[in-house]
């Protein structure tokens, strides 16, 4: 099984931040103005998701190492990325660029990790992003849960980027 030591520090940072980036994409995609209530709900959903996913992926050393990195950073990286995505007005597609970053982390994983473990890492990212999408109360219930149309769109973009 792969560990943090199998990657150079810069690659590891990209791999460990991919779930945070995915969650921030989902949180930012349907941000509605200055109201932080939705964002706070989604941050809470992300934190709860990480705790739940630690148990679900207990036998996947790579995922455990990623979760350790996320827990060391707490929510500060999520909040910083969300603020960056929300404040970017001059760039035409900040969310699309972040989806591309997810795809690049997937390429790093696919190059060094066996297929089964790579698939579990990718599923872990999707699970975390889906939990964030479900964490907001402004979502539409008719779309298979508490997931808005924009969140659903970006969840599908993430799936494509992850190759699952």
Residue pairs with C-beta under 8 A, 6 or more apart in sequence:
1 60
1 61
1 62
1 117
2 61
2 62
2 109
2 112
2 113
2 114
2 117
3 61
3 62
3 65
4 12
4 16
4 65
4 69
6 112
6 113
7 15
7 108
7 112
11 108
12 69
14 101
14 104
14 105
14 108
15 66
15 105
15 108
15 109
15 121
16 65
16 66
16 69
16 70
17 77
17 105
18 66
18 101
18 102
18 105
18 106
18 125
19 50
19 66
19 70
19 124
19 125
19 128
19 129
20 70
20 73
20 77
20 78
20 81
21 81
21 98
21 101
21 102
22 102
22 125
22 126
22 128
22 129
22 158
23 42
23 46
23 49
23 78
23 128
23 129
23 132
24 78
24 81
24 82
24 85
24 98
25 85
25 95
25 98
25 99
25 102
25 129
25 154
25 158
26 42
26 129
26 132
26 133
26 151
26 154
26 155
26 158
27 38
27 39
27 42
27 43
27 46
27 78
27 82
27 132
27 136
28 82
28 85
28 86
28 95
29 95
29 150
29 151
29 153
29 154
30 136
30 138
30 148
30 150
30 151
31 38
31 39
31 86
32 38
32 138
38 136
38 137
38 138
39 82
41 135
41 136
41 137
42 132
42 135
42 136
43 75
43 78
43 79
44 135
45 131
45 132
45 134
45 135
45 136
46 75
46 78
46 128
46 131
46 132
46 135
47 75
48 131
49 127
49 128
49 131
49 132
50 67
50 70
50 71
50 128
52 131
53 63
53 67
53 124
53 127
53 128
54 64
54 67
56 127
57 63
57 64
57 67
57 120
57 124
58 64
60 117
60 120
60 121
60 124
62 109
62 113
62 117
62 120
62 121
63 120
63 121
63 124
66 121
66 124
70 77
81 98
84 94
85 94
85 95
85 98
88 94
91 97
95 154
96 157
99 154
99 157
99 158
99 161
100 161
102 125
102 158
102 161
102 162
103 161
103 162
106 118
106 122
106 161
106 162
106 163
109 118
109 121
109 122
110 118
110 163
113 121
119 164
122 162
122 163
122 164
123 164
125 158
125 162
126 155
126 158
126 159
126 162
126 164
129 155
129 158
130 147
130 155
133 139
133 145
133 146
133 147
133 148
133 151
133 152
133 155
134 145
134 146
134 147
135 146
136 146
136 148
136 151
137 146
138 148
139 145
139 146
139 147
139 148
139 151
140 146
140 147
140 148
140 149
143 149
143 152
144 152
147 155
